[in-house]
Amino acid sequence: MTHIVQAKIVDAEAIGLFQTRCWEQTYRGIAPDEFLDTTTHQTRATRWAERIANGSRRVLMALSDDGVLLGIASTTRGDRAVEGLPTLELSTIYVDERAHGTGVAARLLRAALGDEDAHLLVFSFNERAQSFYSKHGFHPAGDSQTDLGTGLEEQRWVRQALPRASSR
């Protein structure tokens, strides 16, 4: 069984290592080698510790019964909707390739977003991720842009819940 827990600052090192492994699994041969080779797990761990400490992101971890990190998700919330986008953004979702197809990503997504409207960025080439997001109610919205770190094209996707019936 998988448990979803809120990350703490002490988890930042494990999250940095995990993110580095996931980027190697998913993006090696697609993202520039220079970017992957120079972005260390220590740099990522420091960034995660800052995000958790200052509350700029809500960070969730999916753990197996024996405590193995299977996935992470993080969200940010803006003060107001920008350019018609929902205020909630799925900033990160990574699942170890050994846990692909097990439902871990869906559980993380539900825990991170609930039923709220949300938006995210996804690399244009990542058909697996796009299929997952589409299955969970997201659709492309707007123009593509270039990710500054990798130089890869990414697209904004949005999920808007159905309007709730008013109670009269």
Residue pairs with C-beta under 8 A, 6 or more apart in sequence:
1 64
1 65
2 62
2 63
2 64
2 70
2 102
2 103
2 104
2 107
3 62
3 63
3 64
3 65
4 60
4 61
4 62
4 63
4 107
4 108
4 111
5 60
5 61
5 63
6 58
6 59
6 60
6 61
7 15
7 48
7 52
7 59
7 60
7 61
7 72
8 52
9 49
9 52
9 53
11 48
11 52
11 59
11 61
12 45
12 46
12 48
12 49
12 52
13 41
13 45
14 69
15 44
15 45
15 48
15 59
15 61
15 69
15 72
16 41
16 42
16 43
16 44
16 45
16 46
16 47
16 48
17 41
17 45
18 69
18 72
18 94
18 96
19 41
19 44
19 48
19 72
19 92
19 94
20 39
20 40
20 41
20 44
21 96
22 94
22 95
22 96
22 97
23 31
23 36
23 39
24 36
25 96
25 97
26 97
26 126
27 36
27 150
28 36
30 123
30 125
30 152
31 150
31 152
32 150
32 151
35 149
35 150
35 151
39 149
48 59
50 56
51 57
51 59
51 74
52 59
56 76
57 74
57 75
57 76
57 91
57 92
58 74
58 75
58 76
58 77
58 112
59 72
59 73
59 74
59 92
60 72
60 73
60 74
60 108
60 111
60 112
61 69
61 71
61 72
62 69
62 70
62 71
62 72
62 73
62 95
62 99
62 104
62 107
62 108
63 69
63 70
64 70
69 96
70 95
70 96
70 98
70 99
70 102
70 104
71 93
71 94
71 95
71 96
71 99
71 104
71 105
71 108
72 92
72 93
72 94
72 108
73 90
73 92
73 93
73 94
73 108
73 109
73 111
73 112
74 90
74 91
74 92
74 93
74 112
75 88
75 89
75 90
75 91
75 112
75 113
75 118
76 88
76 89
76 91
77 87
77 88
77 89
78 87
78 89
79 87
80 87
81 87
83 142
85 119
85 141
85 156
85 158
86 116
86 117
86 118
86 119
86 158
86 159
86 160
88 113
88 116
88 117
88 118
88 119
89 118
89 119
89 120
90 109
90 112
90 113
90 118
90 119
90 120
91 120
93 105
93 108
93 109
93 112
95 104
95 105
95 108
99 105
105 132
106 136
109 136
113 159
115 161
116 161
117 158
117 159
117 160
117 161
118 138
118 158
118 159
119 141
119 156
119 157
119 158
119 159
120 133
120 138
120 156
120 157
121 145
121 147
121 154
121 155
121 156
121 157
122 129
122 130
122 133
122 154
122 155
122 157
123 129
123 147
123 152
123 153
123 154
123 155
124 144
124 152
124 153
124 154
124 155
125 152
125 153
130 157
133 157
133 159
136 159
137 159
137 161
138 157
138 158
138 159
139 157
139 158
139 159
140 155
140 156
140 157
141 156
141 157
141 158
142 155
142 156
143 156
144 153
144 154
144 155
145 153
145 154
145 155
145 156
146 152
146 153
146 154
147 153
147 154
